[in-house]
Amino acid sequence: MDIESIRQYCLSKKATTEGFPFDDNTLVFKVAGKIYLATNLNALPLRITLKCDPEKAIDLRERYESIIPGYHSNKKHWNTMALNGEIPKNIIHKLINHSYDLVIKKLPKKVKEQHSLIS
């Protein structure tokens, strides 16, 4: 997967915005103002950092060589994944969804309502 397909997938999600809050190279995707995906546009291969349930994070790191503890993130709750072809596209999408859902779950009810995120 390339950055444009990641970008399109993320922007298709409700209440998602993109921006460069840290520097000109680090693109982040937020839901209701909270980060759920970050990537350095200069990294080769492209790597994305995603929020992840701690137990699932460990399982993924053991299963895939290209998934490591989150770079510049809380290693317990974030994974960094190299998009080098090892992980199938459908799994990448599932992990992006998982990160997005974890962030939404922690939002206050009022914020969820403001962004039409209550199901």
C-alpha positions in Angstrom: 0.0 0.0 0.0 1.1 3.5 -0.7 0.5 6.8 1.1 -2.3 7.8 -1.2 -4.3 4.6 -0.7 -3.8 5.0 3.1 -4.9 8.6 2.9 -8.0 7.8 0.9 -9.0 5.1 3.3 -8.6 7.2 6.3 -10.4 10.2 4.8 -13.4 8.0 4.0 -13.9 7.5 7.8 -16.4 9.8 9.5 -15.0 12.9 11.3 -11.5 12.3 10.0 -9.1 15.1 9.4 -5.5 15.1 8.2 -2.7 17.5 9.1 1.0 18.1 9.9 1.0 19.1 13.6 4.6 18.1 14.3 6.6 18.9 11.2 6.4 18.9 7.4 7.1 15.2 7.1 4.7 13.6 9.7 1.2 13.3 8.4 -1.4 12.4 11.0 -5.1 11.4 10.7 -7.4 12.4 13.6 -11.0 11.5 14.5 -12.7 14.3 16.4 -9.3 15.9 17.0 -7.5 12.7 18.4 -4.8 10.9 16.4 -5.4 7.4 15.3 -2.7 7.1 12.5 0.7 8.8 12.0 3.2 8.4 9.3 6.5 9.9 8.2 6.2 10.6 4.5 10.0 10.3 4.1 10.2 6.7 5.5 11.1 3.9 3.1 9.3 1.6 3.2 6.3 3.6 4.3 5.5 3.0 8.0 2.3 3.8 9.8 1.8 4.1 13.6 -1.6 3.0 14.9 -3.3 2.7 18.3 -3.8 -0.9 19.4 -5.2 -2.9 22.3 -2.1 -3.8 24.4 -2.7 -7.6 24.2 -3.4 -7.5 20.5 -0.3 -5.3 20.0 1.9 -8.0 21.5 0.3 -10.7 19.4 0.8 -8.7 16.2 4.4 -8.0 17.0 5.0 -11.7 17.5 3.1 -12.6 14.3 4.6 -10.0 11.9 8.3 -9.0 11.6 7.2 -5.7 10.1 5.2 -4.6 13.2 7.2 -3.2 16.1 6.3 -1.1 19.2 5.2 2.4 18.3 7.9 4.7 17.2 7.9 7.9 19.3 4.7 6.6 21.0 3.6 4.8 24.1 4.9 1.3 23.3 2.1 -0.4 25.2 -0.7 1.2 23.1 0.8 1.9 19.7 2.4 -0.2 17.0 4.4 0.9 14.0 4.0 -1.1 10.9 6.3 -1.2 7.8 4.2 -1.4 4.7 6.7 -3.7 2.9 4.3 -6.2 1.5 4.3 -8.7 4.4 0.9 -7.6 5.8 -2.1 -8.1 3.5 -4.2 -5.0 2.6 -7.3 -6.3 4.3 -5.3 -6.7 7.6 -3.9 -3.2 7.3 -7.5 -1.9 6.9 -8.6 -3.9 9.9 -5.8 -2.4 12.0 -6.6 1.1 10.9 -10.3 0.4 11.8 -9.2 -0.9 15.2 -7.1 2.2 15.9 -10.0 4.5 14.8 -12.5 2.6 16.9 -10.3 2.6 20.0 -9.9 6.4 19.7 -13.7 6.9 19.3 -14.4 4.6 22.3 -12.4 7.0 24.6 -14.1 10.2 23.4 -16.6 11.9 25.7 -20.3 11.3 24.7 -20.7 15.0 23.9 -17.8 14.9 21.4 -19.2 11.7 19.8 -22.6 13.4 19.4 -21.0 16.6 17.9 -19.3 14.5 15.3 -22.2 12.0 14.7 -20.0 9.1 16.0 -22.7 7.5 18.2 -24.0 4.3 16.7 
